[in-house]
């Protein structure tokens, strides 16, 4: 008995919470799909700009492969939706079949009631049937039967009408799901067609890269110089900032604000907002050339995020602008200190902050710049003198 009660409670809980969970899942999937489509649109614009400016083939390949990754994610999501619709259509068909059987059964029973009422439609026959009873109890039972026959017929007729209405609703729902399923299938096929085109473009870029290895090795050498110069400058600035903080500690004049920011930043790992919305086209850490597998690319101490032109770049947390500087290949950069942590924003223009400014979470620092056909924010997170993977800090 207790086990049955537990099962009943669990079933009721599922019925109560399932619609909310389903709605949340639907919203999450719709938001994911919209984000992937926005990222593809950003990449398409950058590829068009690169083509007009004869930009780096490696950059093109990186963008195309990110686009392919997004396309595959969209196809996977479409497959999931198609399976979900197929399951719902199957279950709805079963419900319709069961409901139709019940309606047929009730209709048959109702027909017998109507026939019985028709046979006994003459009131004189009813009275004779009651008076012919063997005793008073039998007479009352026969009277009750005739009295309830009419209300029973009405009740059965209402049940049949209710079930027919429910059947109509389920059939309408089934038709709607079939149409939606077909629309998802069409969208999936479109994504597959675009995916094949993107893969063909990627193959073309790979072939061009393979034809002139020396040219692209020279590009990489120049890029390494820019990356190494940036890393040295960041290390120098952070070391200087930390030296100043150490002196403050020794003098016991470190502000309460510094301590608060340090603690808050450390406790918000995985929760910080993104500095701007766009696809990550270069990730943290050691990378290798996508064509020449044994050729190591310049290490990335942060991430590179492709953005639409004119996108605002925002601070990810409260802090103080430690320094604003310019580096070859990175244009304007902003370093923001958050206690023992630092965030770096590069490849910007139109800065609206300067060294010493206090900034709030989400506050604009400037706008993204386009360098050699690439509109990409370079973003880093440092814990003291150690670079962190920004994607582990951002939500």
N, C-alpha and C positions, 0 to 999 in steps of 0.2 A: 504493500500500500504506500509506504514511504517512498519507494523507488518510483512508483507511478506519479506521486505528487511532485517529485523532483523533476521528472521528465516534463510534466505539465507546466511547471514554473519556467523551465528552460525554454520550452516551446513558446510560451507567452512572451518571454524576454526577447527571443529572436524576432517575434512578430512586431514587438514594440520598437526595437532598436534597428531592425534590418532596413526600413525605409530611410532612416537618417544616415546609416552607414553607406547605403547605396548612393544616396544623393551626394555625400562627401566624396565618394570614389569617382562619381561621374564628373563633379566639378574639378577634382584633381587631374583627371585624364584630359578634360577639355583645356585646362590651363597648360598642361604639359604639351598638348598638341599645338596650341596657339604659340607657346614659347618656341617650339621647334620651327614652326613656320616663320616666325619673326626672325629667327636666327638665319634661316635660309635666305630670306629677303635681304638681310644685311650682307651676307656673303655674296649674293648675286650682284649687288651694287659694287662691292669691292672688286670683284672679278672684272666687271665692266670697266671700272676705273683703271685697273691694272693693265687691261688690254689696250686702253687708249694711251697709256704711258710706258708701254713696253717694260713693265716691272719684272721683278725677280720670278723666275720659273718655280723656284722652290716655294715662294710665298703662294703662288697660284696653286701648286700641288697641295699645300697645307690646307688652303681654303676649300678646295674641291673635295678633299678627303673628309674634312669636317662636315661638309654639305652631304656627302655620301652617308656619313654616320647618322646625321639627322634624318635623312630619307629612310634609312633602314629602321630607325626608331619609329617613324611614322607608319611604315608598312607593318611593323610588329604590333603597333597599337591598333591598326586597322584589322589585322588578323584576330586580335583579341576581341574586338567589337563584333566581328563577323561570327566568331564562335559563340559569343554571348547572345547575339540575336538568334542564332540557330538553336541554342538551348531553349531560349524563351519561346520561340515559335513551336518547337517540339512540345513543350509543356502546355502551351496554350491550346494546341491541337488536341492534346489528351483531355484537357479540361472541357473543350467543346464537345468531344465525343461522349464523355461521361455525362455531361449535362443533357445532351440530346437523348441519350438512353433514358435518363430520368424523366424527361419530358414525355417521351413515348410511353413509358410505363404509367405515368400519371394520366396521360390522355386516354389510355386504354381503360384505366380504372374509372375515369370520369365518364367515359362512354357507357360503361355498365351501370353507373348511377343514374344517368339520364334515361337509359332504357328501362330501369326499374321504376323510375318515377313515371315514365310514360305508361307503363303497364298498369300502374296503380293511380292513374290520373283522376279516375272517377271517385268522388268523395263517398258515394254510396258503397262502393266496394271496400273502402277503408273501414267504414263503420261496420259493415257486415263481418269483415275480417276480425275486428276487435270484439264484437258481440259473440263471435263463434269461439271465443277463448274458453278454455276449460275452467279457469278460475280468474279471480280478480287480479292476481299478480301477473298472470300471462297477459291479461288485457292491458295493464299498465305498461308492460314491456313492449307490446305491439304499438301502443300509442306513442311511446318514446321513440320507437324506430321511425315512425312516419313523421314525427315532429322534427327529428334531427336530420332526416334525409335532405331537406331543403337547405339547411345551413351547411351541411357537409358538402353538398354540390357547390355552393357558393365559395366555400373555403378551398376546395380543390381547384375550382376555376381560377381563383386568385393566385394560388400557388403556380399554376401553369403559366399565367400571365407574367408573374414575377420571374420565373425561370426563362421564359422567352425573351424578356427584357435583358436579363443577364447574358443570355446567349448572344443577343444582338451586340451588346457591349464588347464581349470577348471576340466576336468576329471582326468588329471594327478595329479593335486593338491588334488583332492578328494581321489585318490588311495593312495597318500603319507600320507595324514592325517589319513586314515584308518589304515595303517601300523604303524604309530607312536602311534596311540591310542591303538592298540593291544600291542605294546611294553610297554606302560605305564601301561596297565592293568596287564601284566605279572609281571612287576616290583612291582606293588601294591600287587599282590598275594604273591610274594616272601617275601615282608616286613610283610605281615599278618602272613605268616608261621613262620617267625623269631620272630615276636611279641608273638605268642602263645608259642614258645619255651622259650622266656625270661620270660613270665608270669609264666610258669611252674617252671622255675628255682627259681623265686622269691618266689613262694609258698613253694618250697622245703627248701629255706633258712629260711623262716618264721617258718616252722615246727621245724627246728633244733634249732632256737632261743627259741621257746616255750618250748622245752624239758629241757633246762638248764638255767633257768632265773638267778639263783644265779651267774653262771659263767659270764654272760654278764653284770650283775649288777656290778660285781667286775671290769670288763674292763672299765665300764663307770665311776666308782669311780676314777680309775687311770687316766682316760682321763680328768676328771674334775679337778684333781690336777694340771695336765699339763696346762690346759687352764687358770685356776686361777693364776698360777705362771706367765704365759706369760702376762696376763692382768695387774698384779701388776707391772711387770717390765716395760711394755710399759707406764703405768701411771706415774711411777717414772721418766723415761727418759724424757717424754714429759713435766712433771712438771718442771724438771730441765732446759730443753731447754727454756720453756716459762719464767722462772724466769730470765734467762740470757737475754732474749729479753726485759723483763720489765726493767731490769737494764739499758740496752742500751737506752731505751726510756727516762728513767730518766736522763741519761747522755747526751741525744740528739746526740747520735752517731750511731743511727740505720742507716744502709746503704740504699742507694737508691735502690739497687738490692733487698733487703728484701721487701721493700714496693711494688716494681713492681711485684715480684713473688706472694706476697699475693693477690694483685688485680687480676692478671691474672688467678691464680688457681681458685679463687672464681667465676670468670666469665666464666669458661670453664666446668661447671657442665653438664654432659651428653655428653661431647665431647672428654674426655681424652682417649688415646689409651689403650688397655688392656696390662697388663704386659707380657702376653703370651696367645697364642690361645689354648683354650680347654674348655670342658664343665664344668659349675659350678655344683659341686656335693654337696655342703653344702652352704646354703644361710645365709644372715645376720639375727641376732636376735635370739629370743627364739625358740627352737626346741623341739619336743617331739619324743620319741622312736616310730619308725614305727610299732612296734608290740605291745609293752606295752604302750598304748596310754596315760596313766596317769603318765608315767615315763619321767620326764623332762631331756633332754640332756644338756650338758654344753652350755651356751650361746655363740653364735658366734659373735664376734665383727667385723668380716669381711666376706670373702667368701673363699671357697676352690675350686681350679680349677685343674681338672685332666689334666695331661700333658704327652706327650711322653718322654721317657728317653732322657736325654741330651738336653732338650729344654732350650734355653736361656731365662732368666728372665730380663726384661728391665724396666727402670724407666718410669713412666707414665707422668712425667713432670720435667721441670728444677728445680733443688734444690741443697741442700747440705746434704751430708751424716752426720747425727747427731751421729749415733753410729752403730757399728757392734758388735753383741753379740751372744752367743749360749744358747739355752734353751732345756731342756729335752723334747723329742717328737717333737721338731721343728728344731733341728739342727741349722744351721747358719741363722741369721736374720739380715736384713738391715733396718734401719729407716732413711728415707729421709725427710728433712724439706723443706717446700715450704712456707715461711713466717709464717702465723698462722696455716698452714695446715701441716699434716704429712702423709706419706704413709709408710706402713710396708710390707716387703717381707720376708717370712719365709719358712723353709724347703728347704734350698738351700745348695750348696757346690761350691767349686771352685770360691770363690768370687774374683772379679777383682777391687773392690773399698775398701776404708778404711775411717775411720772417718775423716771428714774435707774435703773430695773430693767434688768438684762441679760436678754435673752430668746434662746431657741434656736429653730432651725427647727422648725416644727410645734407650738410651745408655744401654748397657749390664751391669748388676750388678754381674751376676754369672749364674750358671746353676741349674736346679732343682735337688733335691736329692730324693732318694727312701728310705722311712722309713717304716719298717714293711710291705713291699710289696706295699706301697702306694706311687705313684709318683704324689704328689699334692702340688701345691703352696698355701700357706696361705697368703692372701692379705687383708690389712686393710687400711682405710682412716679415719683420725682424723681431726676434726676442733677444735683446742685447746685441751681441755681435754675430748671432746665428740666424741665417735665413730660414723662414718657415714656409711650408706649403700653404699658400693663401686659400686654396679650396677647402682646407680643413678648418679654416676660421670663418669662412663665409657661409651663409645659410642657403 
